[in-house]
Amino acid sequence: MEYKDIPRTLKRYSFEEKMNILQIYSRRTMNLNGIINKNETGKFPFPWELETLLLFSITAQEWREGRFTSKDRNFIDMINCIRNYQHPIVDELKETTDFISKLFVAIGSTQFEAQEYPYYKLYRYYWYFSFVNSKVNMPEIFQQKLGSNYKKYATLAMSLWVILCTNKYTISSQLYNFILSQFPVELRHLTITRDEYKKQLESITSCIDNYIYCLRPSYTYPFISEKGFVYLPLPHLLMRSVTSSMLYRITQDNNHLAELIGKEVMESYLYQIILRSGLFDEVYPEQEYIFHRNKNRTLDVLTRKGDHYIFFDSKMYTPRRDLRIFDQDTYDREIDRLARNCKQIYEHIRCRFPSQYNPFHVQSEINPDNVYGLVVLREDPRIQNAHIYMRTATLLEISHKSSEYQWLCQHVGIISLADIEKHCFTHSDLPDHIYGSHSREHLTDFWLVDAVDSDKVQDTEFIAFKKEILDECSKLFKKCAEAGLFS
């Protein structure tokens, strides 16, 4: 079988059968700590391969009502076709210097977020959607947009996640329907019809070559309705649908709200988790200062550990979707966008601190080589650092061969918020990880090679949240048991 044969093959199977087999294999990628058990890597289809096959399954209109039997090799053959398929543009890219970088961006867009620890993500968005101050009321905004409170969405996703992880092969339709019946509003907002799914996919791409890397409507809508039945073909996407996708839905076509949330909510969250971590001697939120009679503002979070200073600047950043399909203009724009963020960091830590402001209690002489700045992204596109630094240097009018360029590369970095969370929640030594190694060419090159163990979480607020959500799930499971739905 070849990749182009997948649509024709899928037309032989009923829609229900396609949804069911996808769910079976999706569940095998899940565990209570996230997805993809390292001990089982390669034994089953990867989540992103199943996501690609779902796109084909939705668009391939059935003409037969076939089933996948134990002797039927078509499912595995289709997965192998997807796994081995090479996007046509890859051959063209091989002749360019950007080949590895662009391929990494495309692959990363489908793989990295899926491997985040789900409880961290749930906590992050629970914090966002619970935030209230004089400028923004997130529970009210959430209610207006999505008709409920965030905890109910989180409970729906987590309860299904736990059930589907602990019941390895089957879940009765009675149990499934009972759980869904407890969340009618939430289910409605997480469900898309098959026809609407097709329309959304068509607006993203009409070329099956792009199915491997493109944005998937299932990120937002894990449930698909067809002929009166609601399917959950890829339960491993439940967490994504109630976390990052929900923030996108709330801010879609509303730049003012997006900027407001970025400024008021995300900055506050970053400050709070860094402050609570206890990893620094001093931590301050953004400060206002006057220089030459002009009011100015610092970066978002200012920290000191001993004689080292690390500044963090939060960005409400989401990579553009056409990065996934190797669009050159989008790639260039994203590099420029990130480079401007790095330029801002550089100007603060190299030119303004400490000559224009210094909020720290310790007022000893500051070694410029002990000052670092990090752009903290809502989602890191994983564009190769070298391209961003080169563009940053051009914007700063710094020679690429100068010592100042080396300083830029060693003191300014780009990371995702998830990276910060891992260290803060486990109280791992984030400061030393940033400045302790001088073997990296760039400040944040491969800095997550050593994963932080989620079993060592020490943040008390996070621990309390996790218990609260699991307690809500337990209440639901008790209802299921009382209804005689657990065998």
C-alpha positions as CSV (number, residue, x, y, z in Angstrom):
1,M,0.0,0.0,0.0
2,E,1.1,3.6,-0.7
3,Y,0.2,6.8,1.1
4,K,-2.1,7.9,-1.7
5,D,-4.0,4.6,-1.4
6,I,-5.1,5.4,2.2
7,P,-8.4,7.2,1.3
8,R,-9.5,4.5,-1.0
9,T,-8.8,1.8,1.6
10,L,-10.7,3.7,4.4
11,K,-13.8,3.9,2.3
12,R,-14.3,0.2,2.8
13,Y,-14.8,0.5,6.5
14,S,-17.8,1.9,8.5
15,F,-17.3,5.3,10.2
16,E,-18.0,3.7,13.5
17,E,-15.3,1.1,12.9
18,K,-12.7,3.7,11.9
19,M,-13.5,5.8,15.1
20,N,-13.3,2.7,17.3
21,I,-10.0,1.4,16.1
22,L,-8.4,4.8,16.4
23,Q,-9.6,5.0,20.0
24,I,-8.2,1.6,20.8
25,Y,-4.8,2.6,19.6
26,S,-5.0,6.1,21.0
27,R,-5.7,4.7,24.5
28,R,-2.6,2.5,24.2
29,T,-0.4,5.7,23.9
30,M,-1.9,7.1,27.2
31,N,-1.0,6.6,30.8
32,L,-1.8,8.4,34.0
33,N,1.2,10.6,33.7
34,G,0.6,11.6,30.1
35,I,1.2,9.8,26.8
36,I,3.8,7.5,25.3
37,N,5.2,5.0,27.7
38,K,8.9,4.9,27.0
39,N,8.9,1.1,27.5
40,E,6.4,0.7,24.7
41,T,7.8,3.2,22.2
42,G,7.5,1.8,18.7
43,K,5.2,-1.1,19.7
44,F,2.1,0.9,18.7
45,P,1.3,3.7,16.4
46,F,2.4,7.1,17.7
47,P,-0.3,9.7,18.6
48,W,0.6,11.9,15.6
49,E,0.3,9.0,13.2
50,L,-3.2,8.3,14.5
51,E,-4.1,12.0,14.2
52,T,-3.1,11.9,10.5
53,L,-5.1,8.7,10.0
54,L,-8.1,10.4,11.6
55,L,-8.0,13.2,8.9
56,F,-8.1,10.5,6.2
57,S,-10.9,8.7,8.1
58,I,-13.1,11.8,8.3
59,T,-12.7,12.8,4.6
60,A,-13.0,9.2,3.1
61,Q,-16.7,8.7,2.6
62,E,-17.7,5.1,3.2
63,W,-19.2,2.9,0.5
64,R,-18.9,-0.3,2.5
65,E,-19.5,-1.1,6.2
66,G,-16.4,-3.2,6.7
67,R,-14.7,-4.1,10.0
68,F,-11.1,-4.4,11.1
69,T,-10.6,-8.0,12.0
70,S,-7.7,-9.7,13.6
71,K,-6.6,-10.9,10.2
72,D,-7.0,-7.5,8.6
73,R,-3.6,-5.9,8.0
74,N,-4.9,-2.7,6.4
75,F,-4.8,-0.6,9.7
76,I,-1.1,-1.4,10.3
77,D,-0.3,-1.0,6.6
78,M,-1.9,2.5,6.7
79,I,0.1,3.5,9.8
80,N,3.3,2.3,8.2
81,C,2.5,4.3,5.1
82,I,2.1,7.4,7.3
83,R,5.2,6.7,9.3
84,N,7.4,6.2,6.2
85,Y,5.9,8.9,4.0
86,Q,8.1,11.8,3.1
87,H,6.5,15.1,2.3
88,P,7.3,16.2,-1.3
89,I,8.9,19.4,-0.2
90,V,11.4,17.6,2.0
91,D,13.4,16.6,-1.1
92,E,13.6,20.2,-2.1
93,L,14.6,21.3,1.5
94,K,17.5,18.8,1.5
95,E,19.3,21.0,-0.8
96,T,19.0,24.0,1.5
97,T,20.8,25.0,4.7
98,D,17.4,25.3,6.5
99,F,16.5,21.6,6.0
100,I,17.0,20.4,9.5
101,S,15.5,23.5,11.1
102,K,12.3,23.4,9.1
103,L,11.8,19.7,9.4
104,F,12.3,19.9,13.2
105,V,9.7,22.7,13.4
106,A,7.2,20.6,11.4
107,I,7.8,17.5,13.4
108,G,7.9,19.3,16.7
109,S,4.5,21.0,16.1
110,T,2.8,17.6,16.2
111,Q,4.9,15.9,18.9
112,F,6.2,18.2,21.6
113,E,3.0,19.5,23.2
114,A,1.6,16.0,23.2
115,Q,4.4,14.9,25.5
116,E,3.9,17.6,28.2
117,Y,2.9,16.4,31.7
118,P,-1.0,16.8,31.6
119,Y,-1.4,17.9,35.2
120,Y,0.9,20.9,34.7
121,K,-1.1,22.0,31.7
122,L,-4.4,21.6,33.6
123,Y,-3.1,23.6,36.5
124,R,-1.7,26.4,34.3
125,Y,-5.0,26.9,32.5
126,Y,-7.1,26.5,35.7
127,W,-4.9,29.4,37.1
128,Y,-5.5,31.4,33.9
129,F,-9.2,30.9,33.8
130,S,-9.6,31.6,37.5
131,F,-7.7,34.9,37.4
132,V,-9.4,38.1,38.5
133,N,-8.0,41.6,39.0
134,S,-9.2,45.2,38.3
135,K,-8.6,44.8,34.6
136,V,-9.7,41.4,33.6
137,N,-12.2,38.8,35.0
138,M,-11.3,35.5,33.4
139,P,-14.1,33.3,34.9
140,E,-16.6,35.8,33.5
141,I,-14.9,35.8,30.0
142,F,-14.7,32.0,30.1
143,Q,-18.4,31.6,31.0
144,Q,-19.5,34.0,28.2
145,K,-17.4,32.2,25.6
146,L,-17.7,28.5,26.6
147,G,-20.9,28.5,28.7
148,S,-19.5,26.9,31.9
149,N,-16.7,27.1,34.4
150,Y,-13.2,25.7,33.7
151,K,-13.2,23.2,36.5
152,K,-16.1,21.3,34.8
153,Y,-14.1,21.0,31.5
154,A,-11.0,19.9,33.4
155,T,-13.1,17.3,35.3
156,L,-14.6,15.9,32.1
157,A,-11.2,15.5,30.4
158,M,-9.5,14.1,33.5
159,S,-12.3,11.6,34.4
160,L,-12.3,10.2,30.8
161,W,-8.5,10.1,30.8
162,V,-8.4,8.1,34.0
163,I,-11.2,5.7,32.9
164,L,-9.6,5.1,29.5
165,C,-6.1,4.6,30.9
166,T,-7.2,2.1,33.6
167,N,-9.6,0.1,31.4
168,K,-7.2,-1.1,28.7
169,Y,-9.4,-2.4,26.0
170,T,-13.1,-1.7,26.4
171,I,-15.4,0.8,28.0
172,S,-19.1,0.1,27.9
173,S,-21.3,2.5,26.0
174,Q,-23.4,2.9,29.1
175,L,-20.5,4.1,31.1
176,Y,-19.3,6.4,28.3
177,N,-22.7,7.9,27.8
178,F,-23.3,8.3,31.5
179,I,-20.1,10.4,31.9
180,L,-21.0,12.5,28.9
181,S,-24.5,13.1,30.3
182,Q,-23.0,14.8,33.3
183,F,-21.4,17.5,31.1
184,P,-24.0,18.5,28.5
185,V,-22.7,22.1,28.1
186,E,-19.1,21.1,28.0
187,L,-19.7,18.3,25.6
188,R,-21.5,20.6,23.2
189,H,-18.6,23.0,23.1
190,L,-16.1,20.2,22.5
191,T,-18.0,18.4,19.7
192,I,-17.9,19.0,16.0
193,T,-20.0,17.4,13.3
194,R,-18.2,15.4,10.6
195,D,-19.3,17.9,7.9
196,E,-18.0,20.9,9.9
197,Y,-14.7,19.0,10.6
198,K,-14.3,18.6,6.8
199,K,-14.9,22.3,6.3
200,Q,-12.3,23.3,8.9
201,L,-9.7,20.9,7.5
202,E,-10.3,22.2,4.0
203,S,-9.6,25.7,5.3
204,I,-6.3,24.5,6.7
205,T,-5.2,22.4,3.7
206,S,-6.7,20.6,0.8
207,C,-3.6,18.6,0.1
208,I,-3.2,15.1,1.7
209,D,0.6,15.6,1.7
210,N,0.1,18.1,4.5
211,Y,-2.0,15.9,6.7
212,I,1.2,14.6,8.4
213,Y,2.1,18.0,9.9
214,C,-0.9,20.3,9.6
215,L,-3.1,21.7,12.3
216,R,-5.9,19.3,13.3
217,P,-9.4,20.3,14.1
218,S,-9.3,17.6,16.8
219,Y,-7.0,19.7,18.9
220,T,-10.1,21.8,19.6
221,Y,-12.8,19.3,19.2
222,P,-12.0,15.8,20.4
223,F,-15.6,14.6,20.0
224,I,-17.1,14.1,16.6
225,S,-20.8,13.7,16.0
226,E,-22.1,11.7,13.0
227,K,-25.7,10.3,12.5
228,G,-26.7,10.9,16.1
229,F,-23.7,9.4,17.8
230,V,-20.8,11.2,19.5
231,Y,-17.4,9.6,19.0
232,L,-14.1,10.1,20.8
233,P,-11.6,8.7,18.3
234,L,-8.4,10.2,19.9
235,P,-8.7,10.5,23.7
236,H,-5.1,11.4,23.9
237,L,-6.1,14.9,22.6
238,L,-8.5,15.5,25.5
239,M,-6.0,17.5,27.5
240,R,-5.0,19.7,24.6
241,S,-8.6,20.5,23.9
242,V,-9.3,21.8,27.4
243,T,-6.0,23.6,27.8
244,S,-4.1,25.5,25.0
245,S,-7.0,25.2,22.6
246,M,-9.4,26.9,25.0
247,L,-7.2,29.9,25.3
248,Y,-7.0,30.1,21.6
249,R,-10.8,29.9,21.3
250,I,-11.3,32.7,23.8
251,T,-8.9,35.1,22.1
252,Q,-9.6,34.2,18.5
253,D,-10.2,37.3,16.4
254,N,-9.8,39.5,19.5
255,N,-6.2,40.9,19.6
256,H,-7.1,43.3,22.4
257,L,-8.2,40.5,24.7
258,A,-5.2,38.4,23.8
259,E,-2.9,41.3,24.7
260,L,-4.8,41.9,27.9
261,I,-4.5,38.2,29.0
262,G,-0.8,38.2,28.1
263,K,-0.1,41.2,30.1
264,E,-2.3,40.7,33.2
265,V,-2.7,36.9,33.4
266,M,0.3,35.2,31.9
267,E,2.8,37.7,33.4
268,S,1.3,37.2,36.9
269,Y,1.4,33.4,36.5
270,L,5.1,33.4,35.5
271,Y,5.9,35.6,38.5
272,Q,3.9,33.5,40.9
273,I,5.4,30.1,40.0
274,I,9.0,31.6,40.0
275,L,8.4,33.3,43.4
276,R,6.9,30.1,45.0
277,S,9.7,27.9,43.7
278,G,12.2,29.4,46.3
279,L,15.0,29.0,43.8
280,F,16.1,32.6,43.9
281,D,17.3,35.0,46.6
282,E,15.2,37.9,45.2
283,V,12.2,37.9,42.9
284,Y,10.4,41.0,41.6
285,P,7.5,41.5,39.1
286,E,7.7,44.1,36.4
287,Q,8.8,47.5,37.8
288,E,8.1,51.0,36.6
289,Y,11.1,53.4,36.7
290,I,11.9,56.9,35.5
291,F,15.0,57.6,33.4
292,H,15.6,61.0,31.9
293,R,12.2,62.1,33.1
294,N,10.5,59.3,31.0
295,K,8.5,56.5,32.5
296,N,9.7,53.1,31.5
297,R,9.1,49.5,32.4
298,T,11.4,46.6,33.1
299,L,11.0,43.0,31.9
300,D,8.3,40.9,33.5
301,V,10.2,39.0,36.2
302,L,13.5,40.0,37.7
303,T,15.5,37.6,39.8
304,R,18.8,37.3,41.6
305,K,20.6,34.1,42.8
306,G,23.9,35.1,44.5
307,D,25.7,37.3,42.1
308,H,23.8,36.1,39.1
309,Y,20.8,38.0,37.6
310,I,18.2,36.3,35.4
311,F,15.3,38.2,33.8
312,F,12.2,36.6,32.3
313,D,9.8,38.1,29.7
314,S,6.5,36.4,29.0
315,K,5.1,36.4,25.5
316,M,1.6,35.6,24.4
317,Y,3.1,33.7,21.4
318,T,1.5,31.0,19.3
319,P,3.4,29.8,16.2
320,R,1.5,30.4,13.0
321,R,0.0,27.3,11.6
322,D,1.7,27.5,8.2
323,L,5.0,26.8,9.9
324,R,3.8,23.2,9.9
325,I,3.7,22.9,6.1
326,F,7.0,24.5,5.3
327,D,5.8,27.9,4.2
328,Q,8.9,30.0,3.6
329,D,7.3,33.4,4.2
330,T,5.8,32.2,7.5
331,Y,9.1,30.8,8.6
332,D,10.9,34.1,7.9
333,R,8.3,36.1,9.7
334,E,8.5,33.8,12.8
335,I,12.3,34.2,12.9
336,D,11.9,38.0,12.7
337,R,9.2,37.9,15.4
338,L,11.3,35.9,17.8
339,A,14.4,37.9,17.0
340,R,12.6,41.2,18.0
341,N,11.8,39.6,21.3
342,C,15.4,38.7,21.8
343,K,16.5,42.2,20.8
344,Q,14.2,43.6,23.5
345,I,15.8,41.2,26.1
346,Y,19.3,42.2,25.0
347,E,18.6,45.9,25.3
348,H,17.3,45.5,28.8
349,I,20.1,43.3,30.2
350,R,23.0,44.8,28.3
351,C,22.1,48.5,28.1
352,R,19.5,49.3,30.8
353,F,20.3,47.1,33.7
354,P,21.8,48.2,36.1
355,S,22.6,51.7,34.7
356,Q,18.9,52.8,34.4
357,Y,17.4,50.6,37.1
358,N,18.3,48.1,39.8
359,P,15.5,47.0,42.2
360,F,17.6,44.5,44.1
361,H,18.5,44.9,47.7
362,V,22.0,43.7,47.1
363,Q,23.7,46.7,45.4
364,S,27.2,45.2,44.8
365,E,29.0,45.7,41.5
366,I,27.4,43.6,38.8
367,N,29.4,41.6,36.4
368,P,27.8,41.8,32.9
369,D,28.7,38.2,32.3
370,N,26.4,37.2,35.2
371,V,23.3,38.7,33.7
372,Y,20.9,36.6,31.6
373,G,17.5,37.1,29.9
374,L,15.0,34.6,28.7
375,V,12.0,35.0,26.4
376,V,9.3,32.8,27.8
377,L,6.9,31.6,25.1
378,R,3.4,30.3,25.5
379,E,4.4,27.7,22.9
380,D,8.0,27.3,21.5
381,P,8.1,26.6,17.8
382,R,11.5,25.0,18.2
383,I,13.1,27.1,15.4
384,Q,16.8,26.5,15.4
385,N,18.4,29.1,17.7
386,A,21.2,30.0,15.3
387,H,18.7,31.5,12.8
388,I,17.1,33.6,15.5
389,Y,20.4,34.9,16.9
390,M,21.7,35.8,13.4
391,R,18.6,37.8,12.8
392,T,18.7,39.4,16.3
393,A,22.3,40.5,15.6
394,T,21.3,42.1,12.4
395,L,18.5,44.0,14.1
396,L,21.1,45.1,16.8
397,E,23.7,45.9,14.1
398,I,26.2,43.5,15.8
399,S,28.7,41.7,13.7
400,H,28.2,37.9,13.5
401,K,31.9,37.4,14.1
402,S,32.3,39.7,17.1
403,S,32.7,38.9,20.8
404,E,29.4,40.8,21.4
405,Y,27.6,38.3,19.2
406,Q,29.0,35.5,21.4
407,W,27.8,37.4,24.5
408,L,24.3,37.6,22.9
409,C,24.2,33.9,22.2
410,Q,25.4,33.0,25.8
411,H,23.1,35.4,27.7
412,V,19.8,35.6,25.8
413,G,17.6,32.6,25.3
414,I,14.2,31.4,24.3
415,I,12.2,28.8,26.2
416,S,8.6,27.6,26.6
417,L,6.6,28.2,29.7
418,A,6.3,24.5,30.2
419,D,10.1,24.4,30.6
420,I,9.9,26.9,33.5
421,E,7.1,25.0,35.1
422,K,9.1,21.7,35.2
423,H,11.8,23.3,37.3
424,C,9.7,25.5,39.4
425,F,7.2,22.9,40.5
426,T,9.9,20.4,41.4
427,H,12.2,23.0,42.9
428,S,14.9,21.9,40.6
429,D,17.9,24.2,40.3
430,L,16.8,26.3,37.4
431,P,19.4,29.1,38.0
432,D,22.3,26.7,37.8
433,H,20.8,25.1,34.7
434,I,20.7,28.5,33.0
435,Y,24.2,29.7,33.9
436,G,25.9,26.6,35.1
437,S,26.9,25.2,31.8
438,H,29.2,27.0,29.4
439,S,29.5,24.1,26.9
440,R,26.4,25.2,25.0
441,E,26.9,27.4,21.9
442,H,23.6,29.1,22.7
443,L,22.1,29.7,26.1
444,T,19.1,27.4,25.7
445,D,20.5,24.8,23.3
446,F,19.2,21.3,24.3
447,W,18.5,22.5,27.8
448,L,15.7,20.0,28.3
449,V,17.8,16.9,27.4
450,D,17.7,16.0,31.1
451,A,13.9,15.8,31.9
452,V,12.7,16.9,35.3
453,D,10.9,14.1,37.2
454,S,7.3,15.0,37.7
455,D,7.2,12.5,40.6
456,K,9.3,15.0,42.6
457,V,6.7,17.9,42.6
458,Q,7.0,20.1,45.7
459,D,4.8,23.1,44.8
460,T,2.0,23.0,47.4
461,E,-0.5,24.9,45.3
462,F,0.0,22.6,42.3
463,I,-0.4,19.6,44.6
464,A,-3.6,21.0,46.1
465,F,-5.0,21.6,42.6
466,K,-4.2,18.1,41.4
467,K,-5.9,16.6,44.5
468,E,-9.0,18.8,43.9
469,I,-9.4,17.7,40.3
470,L,-8.9,14.0,41.2
471,D,-11.4,14.4,44.0
472,E,-13.9,15.7,41.5
473,C,-13.3,12.7,39.3
474,S,-13.8,10.4,42.3
475,K,-17.2,12.0,43.0
476,L,-18.1,11.2,39.4
477,F,-16.8,7.7,39.6
478,K,-18.9,7.1,42.7
479,K,-22.0,8.1,40.8
480,C,-21.0,5.7,38.1
481,A,-20.6,2.9,40.7
482,E,-23.9,3.7,42.3
483,A,-25.5,3.4,38.8
484,G,-23.9,-0.1,38.5
485,L,-21.8,0.9,35.5
486,F,-18.5,-0.5,36.8
487,S,-18.2,-4.2,36.2
